[in-house]
Amino acid sequence: MEFPKQLQNKINERKENYTFRELHGENNRIDFSSNDYLGFSKNKTISSKVARALKDQRIINGSSGSRLISGNNSLFEELELMFSDFFSAEAALIFNSGFDANMGLFSSILQRGDIVLYDELCHASIRDGIRLSNAQCFKFKHNNLHDLGKKLKNPKLSTGNIYVVVESIYSMDGDQSPLKDISDYCRENNIYFIVDEAHATGIYGKRGNGLVVELGLEKHVFARVYTFGKAIGCQGAIVVGSQELRSFLINYARSFIYTTAMPIHNLLTLKYAFEELRVTMEVTKLVKNISLFKEEIKSRNLEDLFLPSDSAIQSCIIPNSKSVKDIANKINSNNFDVKAILSPTVSSGRERLRFCIHSYNSEEQIKQVLNLLSTFV
Ligand SMILES: Cc1ncc(COP(=O)(O)O)c(C=O)c1O
């Protein structure tokens, strides 16, 4: 049977615009693209503890079912208690990924008649979760409290609960949300506030417990999402909030209910990664490397090309998919792994090279990759 013509046309369209996505095998290039900010995915202490624990226990490869059927075990409960303490929350619930966490959270809590306002740069998983609900939804301008207020004055708004959604560190721009101002605004206006801390998890706050806790806002945030595929170097995510929220999600979040539970080796990796987080020096190294990267941008007069960011995500705007791809290819062929981020992941005209800084990048590597950038832009 022939591949449907409409779908083929869509593929062709991507190829013509230089936005066609392809998978590539692993490479040995110097890493300026992964989310493994602290090198935890390759951390030997974590992997050897996991290997030992697996050897000591009854080896179970798969979890055998969803948590509500046969996949639950005491390690889930132990970790969820540890996470609620670590992230200063009443309760936590583990999901298989950050995508699942956001899909499950938003599609279940938002009811018909509710209103949800989200920052225009929020991640696809937040938008898709919202799209699955029957709530009225609006995006507001990035980090713009004034625009948020304006959107809330719309006379056509329905009368249900109101939710506001932001990320504490934005995944593509790397900048920070004005969490305190938005939280104050939400409190004054009886709005439920939700924060996705994917790119802050493990890096910001005490021992990596995120920006909401660092700013002392945890009592004013209805739900928080922390993901484990980035600085934690593993896989999975949690939603934290009240006990009622946890019970609600166990009952209504379809991406929690209708999926096989996380396997034990993943749970053990989480356990030992969070142990490592309590003693690691990698965060200090990462912070030093981010400062160095920013100084080196400045000394090469590249500052105007970069979006303002103090995080591990440093984006160099190069509008036009072909131009940014060409520069990424040239940098990659010099043995540095830097990814071009294209539309529709970012809006058209805002294509970029996204540099992810890690604790394990050397001073020399940071200087070399920026030398290449200045040669090619
Ligand atoms: C802000 C944000 N939320 C959620 C996710 C999804 O997390 P995961 O990769 O664990 O599915 C991402 C991943 O890129 C993200 O950047």
The ligand as a Tripos MOL2 file, in Angstrom:
@<TRIPOS>MOLECULE
LIG
   16    16     1     0     0
SMALL
NO_CHARGES

@<TRIPOS>ATOM
      1 C1         10.2200   22.0340   30.4930 C.3       1 LIG1
      2 C2         10.1520   20.5850   30.1510 C.ar      1 LIG1
      3 N1          9.1590   19.8470   30.6690 N.ar      1 LIG1
      4 C3          9.0510   18.5360   30.3920 C.ar      1 LIG1
      5 C4          9.9510   17.9040   29.5700 C.ar      1 LIG1
      6 C5          9.8010   16.4590   29.2650 C.3       1 LIG1
      7 O1         10.6130   15.7150   30.1140 O.3       1 LIG1
      8 P1         11.0730   14.2370   29.7120 P.3       1 LIG1
      9 O2         12.2330   14.3990   28.8040 O.co2     1 LIG1
     10 O3         11.3930   13.6150   31.0200 O.co2     1 LIG1
     11 O4          9.9170   13.5880   29.0360 O.co2     1 LIG1
     12 C6         11.0080   18.6370   29.0270 C.ar      1 LIG1
     13 C7         11.9950   17.9520   28.1470 C.2       1 LIG1
     14 O5         12.6280   18.4930   27.3060 O.2       1 LIG1
     15 C8         11.1150   20.0140   29.3120 C.ar      1 LIG1
     16 O6         12.1010   20.7530   28.8050 O.3       1 LIG1
@<TRIPOS>BOND
     1     1     2 1
     2     2     3 ar
     3     2    15 ar
     4     3     4 ar
     5     4     5 ar
     6     5     6 1
     7     5    12 ar
     8     6     7 1
     9     7     8 1
    10     8     9 2
    11     8    10 1
    12     8    11 1
    13    12    13 1
    14    12    15 ar
    15    13    14 2
    16    15    16 1
@<TRIPOS>SUBSTRUCTURE
     1 LIG1         1 GROUP 0 **** ****
